[in-house]
Amino acid sequence: MNPVDIATFMAHDSFVRDWIIDKNSNPVTIRKYLRGIKEKYNATTAFLVDNAEKKYYTDSGSQLVLHKNTARDAWYWRVLADPAIYELNLGKYQENDSLLVFANEKIFDDQGQIIGIVGISLELHRFKKIIDKYADKYNNAIYIFDQSGNIIIRSSVSAFPPHFDFKSMNTAIHQDESVPHNFLLQSTATERIVGIRKLPGSSWYLAVEEDVSETLANEKKSMIETLLVSIISSIIVILSTTGLVYNTQRKLFAAATTDPLTGLLNRNAFHERIRRQPKRHGEQAFLLAMIDIDHFKAINDSHGHQLGDEVIRDCARALREAASDGDILARWGGEEFLLFSPQPDGCDQDSCRQWLDDIRANIAARRIHCHGVEMCVTVSIGYTLAKNSANWEQVLEVADQALYAAKQAGRNRVMAA
């Protein structure tokens, strides 16, 4: 598994969240957990940071207090300030100078507040082997620099320090970092070509140096082409790896936020989207409707779960067809759905009721077919009108009470709180 997957699983682990929230948590238990993660996935390190106490826990039992003004801990405040949920970062392991990929993922509580950061690091064994392979094959030296000109990694045959000054080439490189830059270095004894390009998806630079002093003049062009092939081949390897990581992360995110049966948001993802609404829309009013399929248990008991699943999918399709771009839909439970609809011009009780009743009537008029069975279903809808500043849990409770009233009144109807 790649490190992003593992960090995501850790960040969503209820044990990890509960351990941070519990202020009297035993450090021994989190150390055992991290050690288990490290051993299970053959990681170099597994770690967790408690945001409230700024304590850094590792699989080895180390407990450090992070300080904002120290270079060692700068990564933590960088991740906190980044709006992204996770960070995939390349770095070096100080104990043996090996290259690592760090996956840092934020942990949120039920209110959407960051309560910590969790993650792992894995060694990129093959990365160094690829660099050495190309260095040996084309008889050149390969370096990777950071933005300050420090050497992060170099091929086994590379000179240290290199024959060229990376910092002096920065101006030319920064003018267009999307293309390779080639430099000819001449001295009384040697002639060298250096090709430099920024590695996509990172803040590092790949430099390939080749001694061409013994090459005939009419072969220089061929040598330069060979050098460029070396650079492009290395970049393709890195791009392929980066693309796989991001593609896997997107699939994992979709699996963690989407209900597999209907394709709607699941409960956790709906909570996350709702928590962002006050920041986006301020005091803007909204409608919250809770929709429940009538007599769903009887459908399952009489016709089986396959028809029951098709009923749920069809209701989800009907809701998606009725929703606008700004609306948020989720499957709340087995046969329950939630519909959040912003009302920028204010909430009109009559128009909202009419819209929801049209949805109810549309579902009742649909025909559902499954394994030779044709049937119709009805839904009960309870809704309430509120503003983004309202307490979300209270608004949800009011909508639930309205749904209960609709069912008590005979089902297949819309009731307001």
Steps between C-alpha positions, in 0.01 A plus 500: 500500500624852432552735795199724425262204533652398832496856642134538396403179678680618813338846491151345481567235765256558789763377746741777394234772520371380837852473636574865417167627631548311830731733694601218739611265222783260578805562272577128508186416305575740212859376487374142459259615231772683306736208536230271360452730200875512438538122513186424299593726209880470530529875552812684610309702762142550618411814693219710649482862621246618758411851382377621839819408686734516197643161600664277239468123560687231306496122474822486703338668800660843448297796622613841379344842544483691171618861496381745239829680448725198446598376154450138607130556571420743215329222304218480756395864471533480123254210488260677739495811280448305178127468410566150362403204720832325449856576389728265309854618562844370410775519761812338636528264796775636721602163649625347173466784245237304306229664291147481644151594399296644788121484495353746753120505541283722719265354762166676558249481783122493452494880479750507216787634713853371448599299807823352372710368215587136439713327243785273400821509300625242252840460340520544124751223436441486126546873450872488575538184289341672199739794530804270523373294206487800267829640631677171423328445164579844358821565694377822658441645846149562631409733787178613669507845659253687718406862433793625708752306294563227758561150364219269608623188322767416241599200294783283624749628241418870548769738616459678829485792478378504136707668230230764447336760724127432515423829678654706219264332251184579699406814307490323165317199644228704673411685179319186379502198730280292268783424253855363538791746508838404353833660591840457336791521746845549349846508654851446371484126564136396478171579341178402677129521422253541788124452452270620779124472541254542788336175608120528452299491822792597723738785584807301389718520189660222297846572358689272259868572432705341222867540409525548123859621481614191304204498261556607143333823396264328254378266777407773748145523373447127548640520853262781591205299370609204711519725805150631438367144461651422840327799659165428335513132597560590864217753495261245346575260785432771757184620325366144479556448872347838591197437276439161661512652849255779416266268309488256790441785744205627294344153492552459873344840568197409287461171686519679835242767412251331267220254568576202270135410434372843390810704418380772739707638784515285811426625852859605584551684171166680543605619846828629355324693221246651740774623734640713217172677422524783759844597367376498141158659538495678837146561625337370182180304566460135402250216485574161654273210404506144632347247260400145597365221277163383631458135609851413385536204738189342351652535151813320609305228682263438212725536197860464624795732535571525127171679440556700819837618367342598167233701686774691686694562178192625317410741780858630494472557123174691546654722769808565286279601206308747719805653672672818383877556466535649847298232678664226708354148499594207722382155590449540874407147599354182356201659323545863612640791300595858590461799268673830581398790275638858541241774463692817401184711470354384830276208586148506358298244698240446228744463208722264701204283593381495138847401373525216749147386423588489130794274589270279707245478216770421243630208708148366551438507122816309407494131407774276635586174321717224643503128410153508353345699786351844434405726788460857621618649825422813697711715730435714804683831528565716804675833459603815682631844405797654678810713458861390470576639844250258659619200699524216249405222740191690612393565139542131421289405803222737392494350148489152651201598716323635191563168321357312796190721487458425127509127566260529792261696279475213251825511296537610135494866597715805577504653847681811624648538847 
